[in-house]
Every structure is written in C-alpha cells, then in structure tokens.
Amino acid sequence: MTSHPDVDKVTFTGSEATGKLVMGSCTPYVHNVGLELGGKSPFIVFEDSDIDQAVEWVMFGCFWTNGQICSATSRLLIHKGIKEKFLARLQKEISKVPLCTPQELLEGGLEKTSGRLGPMISKKQFEKVTGELASIDEDGLLD
C-alpha cells in the first residue's frame, strides 16, 4: 500500500528497522510520511511541579492501558530535589490499583471486577520485564 501512487500520506508507528522499509517504499512516489520510531514516552517532573497532579498523570500514562500502547509512560525523569516526596506519593497511588486475573476480566468484564491490572501476557514477556528490572541499580540507572 505504501508504494501505491494514489496514496497521499503514510503514517507508521513501530520499530526503526520497519520504519526504514516504510520510508523506502514511499520514496519513489514522494509521499508525505510521518514516522514514530520507538519513542520511550518520558514524563518529566520538575522541582516546581504540582506533585499530586504529576502523580495523577503518571498513573494515567502508566496504567490506563496497562502500558500496552506506544505512548504509555515508560520513563520517569524526576528532579532530585523532589524525588523522595514524589516517589512516596506515587507508591501510595500504585498500591491502590486493584489487581485481577485475565480470567476475571474475560468472565465479567470491567463491570463485574474491581481489578484493573493483571499479570504479564506471557512467560516470555514476564522474563523480558524481570530481566530489564534486574539490570537497574538502586538509583534507577541501567547497568
């Protein structure tokens, strides 16, 4: 479809490798192209930020779709002057997120369960996430 001469615009969200293929297929026709290639959706909290408001938006960005969309908040950049206060407030809000199993959602939907967050979608995904978490030191930095 990207190489069809009647296409006016192509947008793509995905990996850089696939984005290069999409861009290449559009080149002969000089299509208008928009690419979103692997952004990490950072959320920046400045020293003068309203902490309650920032926590509310982080909760939305991280948990609204269980982090399974490309624009889900995946990195928090917090000013060191408010780090402890912000993280304590965030931890308090995270502890309020009710958990459920996928089966509960399948059987009753959101109307019949108070749960909003469940386990990883697969063992492979669980291993990927726990591997990434294991590579983070106590200051929140990757090894």
ChimeraX attribute file (.defattr): number of C-alpha atoms within 10 A of each C-alpha:
attribute: neighborCount
match mode: 1-to-1
recipient: residues
	/A:1	10
	/A:2	20
	/A:3	17
	/A:4	12
	/A:5	12
	/A:6	10
	/A:7	14
	/A:8	12
	/A:9	12
	/A:10	16
	/A:11	13
	/A:12	14
	/A:13	14
	/A:14	13
	/A:15	13
	/A:16	14
	/A:17	9
	/A:18	13
	/A:19	19
	/A:20	13
	/A:21	11
	/A:22	20
	/A:23	21
	/A:24	13
	/A:25	16
	/A:26	21
	/A:27	13
	/A:28	11
	/A:29	15
	/A:30	14
	/A:31	19
	/A:32	13
	/A:33	15
	/A:34	14
	/A:35	16
	/A:36	13
	/A:37	16
	/A:38	13
	/A:39	14
	/A:40	12
	/A:41	14
	/A:42	15
	/A:43	17
	/A:44	14
	/A:45	20
	/A:46	16
	/A:47	13
	/A:48	9
	/A:49	14
	/A:50	11
	/A:51	18
	/A:52	12
	/A:53	10
	/A:54	18
	/A:55	20
	/A:56	13
	/A:57	15
	/A:58	22
	/A:59	16
	/A:60	15
	/A:61	20
	/A:62	18
	/A:63	17
	/A:64	16
	/A:65	13
	/A:66	15
	/A:67	14
	/A:68	11
	/A:69	11
	/A:70	15
	/A:71	15
	/A:72	21
	/A:73	21
	/A:74	15
	/A:75	13
	/A:76	13
	/A:77	11
	/A:78	17
	/A:79	15
	/A:80	12
	/A:81	11
	/A:82	15
	/A:83	15
	/A:84	12
	/A:85	11
	/A:86	21
	/A:87	14
	/A:88	11
	/A:89	16
	/A:90	18
	/A:91	11
	/A:92	12
	/A:93	13
	/A:94	14
	/A:95	9
	/A:96	8
	/A:97	14
	/A:98	12
	/A:99	14
	/A:100	15
	/A:101	14
	/A:102	16
	/A:103	10
	/A:104	15
	/A:105	18
	/A:106	9
	/A:107	10
	/A:108	10
	/A:109	13
	/A:110	12
	/A:111	8
	/A:112	10
	/A:113	15
	/A:114	14
	/A:115	17
	/A:116	17
	/A:117	17
	/A:118	15
	/A:119	13
	/A:120	14
	/A:121	9
	/A:122	9
	/A:123	10
	/A:124	9
	/A:125	12
	/A:126	13
	/A:127	12
	/A:128	12
	/A:129	12
	/A:130	10
	/A:131	11
	/A:132	12
	/A:133	12
	/A:134	11
	/A:135	12
	/A:136	12
	/A:137	10
	/A:138	7
	/A:139	6
	/A:140	10
	/A:141	8
	/A:142	11
	/A:143	8
